[in-house]
Amino acid sequence: MAESLSIIIPAYNEAPRIGPSLEEVIRFANDAAGEVEIIVVDDGSVDGTAEVVRVTRARMGPHRPRVELVQHERNRGKGVAVRTGFNQAAGDIVLFSDADLSTPMSEAPRLLQPIAQDQCDIAVGSRGLDPSLIEVCQDGLRRRAGQFFNRIVRWMTPLDLRDTQCGFKAFRRLAAMPVFGLQRIDGFAFDVELLYVATKLGLRVLEVPVRWSHARQHSKVSILRDGARMGGDLCRIRLNDWRCRYRPSPRPANDRQAVPRAPR
Protein backbone atom coordinates (compact mmCIF):
# COMPACT_ATOMS: atom_id res chain seq x y z
CA MET A 1 0.00 0.00 0.00
CA ALA A 2 1.38 3.39 -1.04
CA GLU A 3 2.19 5.79 1.78
CA SER A 4 0.16 8.95 2.22
CA LEU A 5 1.70 12.34 1.44
CA SER A 6 1.17 15.87 2.73
CA ILE A 7 2.45 18.73 0.54
CA ILE A 8 3.00 22.07 2.30
CA ILE A 9 3.20 25.32 0.35
CA PRO A 10 4.18 28.35 2.48
CA ALA A 11 2.98 31.53 0.75
CA TYR A 12 3.43 35.23 1.43
CA ASN A 13 2.06 37.73 -1.12
CA GLU A 14 2.03 35.09 -3.85
CA ALA A 15 -1.22 36.07 -5.60
CA PRO A 16 0.36 36.37 -9.09
CA ARG A 17 1.70 32.81 -9.10
CA ILE A 18 0.04 30.69 -6.42
CA GLY A 19 -2.79 29.76 -8.80
CA PRO A 20 -0.64 28.11 -11.51
CA SER A 21 1.63 26.57 -8.86
CA LEU A 22 -1.31 25.07 -6.99
CA GLU A 23 -2.73 23.68 -10.23
CA GLU A 24 0.60 21.92 -10.91
CA VAL A 25 0.66 20.47 -7.39
CA ILE A 26 -2.92 19.25 -7.76
CA ARG A 27 -2.10 17.55 -11.07
CA PHE A 28 0.85 15.82 -9.39
CA ALA A 29 -1.39 14.71 -6.52
CA ASN A 30 -4.02 13.33 -8.90
CA ASP A 31 -1.37 11.15 -10.56
CA ALA A 32 0.13 9.92 -7.27
CA ALA A 33 -0.38 6.33 -6.17
CA GLY A 34 -1.30 7.07 -2.56
CA GLU A 35 -3.50 9.57 -0.74
CA VAL A 36 -2.29 13.18 -0.99
CA GLU A 37 -3.34 16.30 0.87
CA ILE A 38 -2.19 19.81 0.03
CA ILE A 39 -1.79 22.46 2.72
CA VAL A 40 -1.29 26.08 1.68
CA VAL A 41 -0.17 28.29 4.57
CA ASP A 42 -0.90 31.95 3.83
CA ASP A 43 1.60 33.77 6.04
CA GLY A 44 -0.29 37.04 6.52
CA SER A 45 -0.47 38.02 2.83
CA VAL A 46 -2.06 41.37 1.94
CA ASP A 47 -2.41 40.82 -1.82
CA GLY A 48 -5.29 38.36 -2.08
CA THR A 49 -3.23 35.16 -1.99
CA ALA A 50 -5.89 33.35 0.06
CA GLU A 51 -8.67 34.27 -2.36
CA VAL A 52 -6.64 32.98 -5.32
CA VAL A 53 -6.20 29.68 -3.46
CA ARG A 54 -9.95 29.46 -2.84
CA VAL A 55 -10.80 30.21 -6.48
CA THR A 56 -8.22 27.75 -7.80
CA ARG A 57 -9.40 25.05 -5.40
CA ALA A 58 -13.00 25.49 -6.54
CA ARG A 59 -12.10 25.60 -10.23
CA MET A 60 -10.20 22.31 -10.08
CA GLY A 61 -13.47 20.47 -9.39
CA PRO A 62 -14.73 17.84 -6.95
CA HIS A 63 -12.21 15.13 -7.87
CA ARG A 64 -9.16 17.11 -6.79
CA PRO A 65 -7.24 16.04 -3.68
CA ARG A 66 -8.07 17.78 -0.43
CA VAL A 67 -6.64 21.32 -0.42
CA GLU A 68 -6.43 22.98 2.99
CA LEU A 69 -5.90 26.72 3.40
CA VAL A 70 -4.42 27.89 6.72
CA GLN A 71 -4.03 31.61 7.32
CA HIS A 72 -1.83 33.57 9.71
CA GLU A 73 -3.28 36.92 10.77
CA ARG A 74 0.12 38.56 10.25
CA ASN A 75 3.38 37.72 8.54
CA ARG A 76 5.37 35.55 10.92
CA GLY A 77 8.14 34.15 8.73
CA LYS A 78 8.71 31.17 6.47
CA GLY A 79 9.91 28.99 9.32
CA VAL A 80 6.64 29.50 11.20
CA ALA A 81 4.60 28.89 8.04
CA VAL A 82 6.30 25.56 7.37
CA ARG A 83 5.91 24.55 11.02
CA THR A 84 2.21 25.42 10.90
CA GLY A 85 1.80 23.24 7.82
CA PHE A 86 3.73 20.37 9.37
CA ASN A 87 1.57 20.47 12.50
CA GLN A 88 -1.55 20.27 10.31
CA ALA A 89 -0.18 17.43 8.17
CA ALA A 90 -1.42 13.84 8.46
CA GLY A 91 0.63 12.15 5.73
CA ASP A 92 3.23 9.48 6.36
CA ILE A 93 5.64 11.70 4.42
CA VAL A 94 5.56 15.50 4.44
CA LEU A 95 7.07 17.54 1.61
CA PHE A 96 7.32 21.29 1.53
CA SER A 97 7.86 23.34 -1.61
CA ASP A 98 8.33 27.04 -2.24
CA ALA A 99 5.29 28.65 -3.83
CA ASP A 100 7.21 29.55 -7.00
CA LEU A 101 7.93 25.84 -7.70
CA SER A 102 11.53 26.69 -8.56
CA THR A 103 11.93 22.94 -8.28
CA PRO A 104 9.02 21.43 -10.26
CA MET A 105 6.78 18.83 -8.68
CA SER A 106 8.05 16.28 -11.20
CA GLU A 107 11.21 16.16 -9.04
CA ALA A 108 9.29 15.07 -5.93
CA PRO A 109 9.90 11.31 -6.44
CA ARG A 110 13.63 11.99 -6.05
CA LEU A 111 12.91 12.89 -2.42
CA LEU A 112 9.98 10.62 -1.69
CA GLN A 113 11.47 7.35 -2.86
CA PRO A 114 14.52 7.32 -0.53
CA ILE A 115 12.23 7.95 2.44
CA ALA A 116 9.72 5.32 1.34
CA GLN A 117 12.59 2.84 0.87
CA ASP A 118 13.92 3.65 4.39
CA GLN A 119 17.19 5.06 3.09
CA CYS A 120 16.73 8.27 5.10
CA ASP A 121 14.38 10.18 7.38
CA ILE A 122 14.83 13.53 5.64
CA ALA A 123 15.55 14.12 1.95
CA VAL A 124 16.96 17.54 1.04
CA GLY A 125 16.66 18.90 -2.48
CA SER A 126 20.02 20.32 -3.51
CA ARG A 127 21.25 22.75 -6.16
CA GLY A 128 24.85 22.10 -5.22
CA LEU A 129 25.37 18.47 -6.21
CA ASP A 130 24.77 18.62 -9.96
CA PRO A 131 25.09 22.08 -11.58
CA SER A 132 23.81 20.68 -14.89
CA LEU A 133 20.33 20.51 -13.33
CA ILE A 134 20.22 24.30 -12.80
CA GLU A 135 18.05 25.51 -15.65
CA VAL A 136 17.94 29.23 -14.79
CA CYS A 137 20.85 30.49 -12.69
CA GLN A 138 20.83 33.22 -10.09
CA ASP A 139 22.78 36.37 -10.87
CA GLY A 140 26.43 36.32 -9.89
CA LEU A 141 26.01 38.30 -6.67
CA ARG A 142 23.24 36.07 -5.32
CA ARG A 143 25.11 32.94 -6.32
CA ARG A 144 28.29 34.06 -4.55
CA ALA A 145 26.30 35.12 -1.48
CA GLY A 146 24.69 31.67 -1.34
CA GLN A 147 28.04 29.95 -1.65
CA PHE A 148 29.46 32.13 1.12
CA PHE A 149 26.50 31.37 3.39
CA ASN A 150 26.96 27.64 2.77
CA ARG A 151 30.62 27.89 3.77
CA ILE A 152 29.63 29.67 6.98
CA VAL A 153 27.02 26.97 7.70
CA ARG A 154 29.60 24.21 7.21
CA TRP A 155 32.08 26.08 9.41
CA MET A 156 29.63 26.81 12.25
CA THR A 157 27.70 23.52 12.21
CA PRO A 158 28.46 19.84 11.61
CA LEU A 159 26.22 19.84 8.51
CA ASP A 160 28.15 18.46 5.54
CA LEU A 161 25.62 19.60 2.92
CA ARG A 162 26.21 21.53 -0.28
CA ASP A 163 22.84 23.28 -0.11
CA THR A 164 20.68 23.77 2.97
CA GLN A 165 18.45 26.51 1.52
CA CYS A 166 16.69 24.91 -1.44
CA GLY A 167 12.96 25.16 -0.72
CA PHE A 168 12.22 21.52 -1.51
CA LYS A 169 12.51 19.05 1.38
CA ALA A 170 10.71 15.91 2.53
CA PHE A 171 10.38 14.32 5.97
CA ARG A 172 9.22 11.07 7.49
CA ARG A 173 6.52 12.75 9.59
CA LEU A 174 6.73 10.67 12.79
CA ALA A 175 10.53 10.81 12.78
CA ALA A 176 10.56 14.58 12.25
CA MET A 177 7.96 15.47 14.89
CA PRO A 178 10.56 16.08 17.64
CA VAL A 179 12.61 18.22 15.24
CA PHE A 180 9.74 20.58 14.44
CA GLY A 181 8.83 20.63 18.12
CA LEU A 182 12.25 22.09 18.89
CA GLN A 183 12.32 24.58 15.99
CA ARG A 184 12.84 28.19 17.13
CA ILE A 185 14.03 30.10 14.06
CA ASP A 186 11.21 31.87 12.21
CA GLY A 187 13.04 33.27 9.18
CA PHE A 188 14.95 31.95 6.19
CA ALA A 189 17.62 30.16 8.27
CA PHE A 190 14.99 27.79 9.68
CA ASP A 191 16.20 25.13 7.19
CA VAL A 192 19.62 25.09 8.83
CA GLU A 193 18.08 24.77 12.27
CA LEU A 194 15.83 21.86 11.24
CA LEU A 195 18.73 19.97 9.71
CA TYR A 196 21.03 20.82 12.64
CA VAL A 197 18.51 19.51 15.17
CA ALA A 198 17.75 16.46 13.02
CA THR A 199 21.40 15.41 13.00
CA LYS A 200 21.67 15.97 16.76
CA LEU A 201 18.68 13.64 17.24
CA GLY A 202 20.26 10.99 15.03
CA LEU A 203 17.95 11.29 12.02
CA ARG A 204 19.31 10.25 8.65
CA VAL A 205 19.60 13.17 6.21
CA LEU A 206 20.14 12.57 2.50
CA GLU A 207 21.04 15.33 0.04
CA VAL A 208 19.49 14.76 -3.40
CA PRO A 209 20.22 16.70 -6.63
CA VAL A 210 17.11 18.30 -8.16
CA ARG A 211 16.24 20.48 -11.12
CA TRP A 212 15.89 24.14 -10.18
CA SER A 213 15.19 27.48 -11.89
CA HIS A 214 15.66 30.88 -10.31
CA ALA A 215 12.50 33.03 -10.34
CA ARG A 216 14.29 36.34 -10.87
CA GLN A 217 11.31 38.66 -10.78
CA HIS A 218 9.80 37.12 -7.66
CA SER A 219 12.68 36.66 -5.23
CA LYS A 220 11.86 38.02 -1.77
CA VAL A 221 15.36 37.55 -0.33
CA SER A 222 17.41 40.72 0.19
CA ILE A 223 21.09 39.88 0.11
CA LEU A 224 22.05 42.54 2.67
CA ARG A 225 19.04 42.57 4.99
CA ASP A 226 18.22 38.86 5.00
CA GLY A 227 21.87 37.85 4.75
CA ALA A 228 22.59 39.69 7.99
CA ARG A 229 19.55 38.12 9.66
CA MET A 230 20.56 34.65 8.54
CA GLY A 231 24.05 35.18 9.92
CA GLY A 232 22.53 36.22 13.23
CA ASP A 233 20.26 33.16 13.17
CA LEU A 234 23.28 30.88 12.78
CA CYS A 235 24.68 32.39 15.97
CA ARG A 236 21.30 31.86 17.65
CA ILE A 237 21.33 28.19 16.63
CA ARG A 238 24.71 27.64 18.24
CA LEU A 239 23.64 29.59 21.33
CA ASN A 240 20.41 27.58 21.61
CA ASP A 241 22.43 24.40 21.39
CA TRP A 242 24.85 25.62 24.05
CA ARG A 243 21.84 26.36 26.28
CA CYS A 244 20.56 22.81 25.69
CA ARG A 245 17.39 24.01 23.98
CA TYR A 246 17.56 21.29 21.36
CA ARG A 247 17.04 18.43 23.76
CA PRO A 248 13.62 16.78 23.32
CA SER A 249 11.41 16.54 26.37
CA PRO A 250 11.30 12.99 27.74
CA ARG A 251 8.05 11.15 27.01
CA PRO A 252 6.34 9.01 29.66
CA ALA A 253 7.10 5.32 29.34
CA ASN A 254 3.44 4.53 28.65
CA ASP A 255 3.04 7.26 26.00
CA ARG A 256 3.09 5.43 22.69
CA GLN A 257 0.58 7.48 20.74
CA ALA A 258 1.46 9.94 17.97
CA VAL A 259 0.94 13.62 18.60
CA PRO A 260 -2.73 14.38 17.82
CA ARG A 261 -3.50 16.28 14.65
CA ALA A 262 -4.28 19.96 15.06
CA PRO A 263 -7.97 20.84 14.66
CA ARG A 264 -9.05 22.11 11.24
C-alpha positions, 0 to 999 in steps of 0.5 A: 500500500502506497504511503500517504503524502502531505504537501505544504506550500508556504505563501506570502504575497504570492497572488500572481503565481500561487494559482498556476503553482497550486494547479501543478501540485494538484495535477501531481497529486491526482497522478500519485499512487497514494492519498495526498493532501495539500496544505497552503499556509498563507503567512499574513499576505495582503495581496489576495493570496488566500482568495486565489487559493480558494478560487483555484481550489473550486475551479479544479473540481470535486475530484481534486485532492483535499486542499487545505488553506491555513491563514496567519493573521500577520506575517510571521516568517517562512519557518513558522509557516512551514511549522504550521503546515507540518503540524496540520499534516497527516501524511506518512511523508511530508514535503514542503515546496516554495510557492514559485515551484523553482523545483518542479513537482516532477522532481518530488519522487527523487525525495519521496522514494529514498524515504519510502525505501527507508534510506533516510528520514529527511531528503533535502533537495540540492542545487549544489550536487549537480550544476547541470540541473540548474536551468535558470541560474541566479545572478552572480552576486546572489550565487556568490552570497549563497556559496558564502552562506553555505561555507559559513554553515559548514564552518559553524555547524556539523552539517556536511551539505552543499545546499541547505536553503533549497525550498524543496525538502521531505520528511518522514513525519513521525521521525521529524515530529521532535525536530519541528517541536524544537524549531525556534528560528522563524526566518529563512535560516529555519532550514539550517536549524531543522537539519542541525537539530535532526542530526543531533537527534540521530535522524538520517539526512540525504542530500538529493540533486534536483532540477531548479530554476531561479524566479528572478522577478519574484525573489523576496530575499534581500542579500544585505538585509536577510543575509545579515539576519541569517548570519545572526540566526546561525549564531542563535542556533549555536547559542540555543544548542549551548543552552541545551534548547535542542534536547527533546522533552522525555516522554512518559514510558506509557506514552506510545501514541502519535501527537494528535492532529491539530484541529481544522 
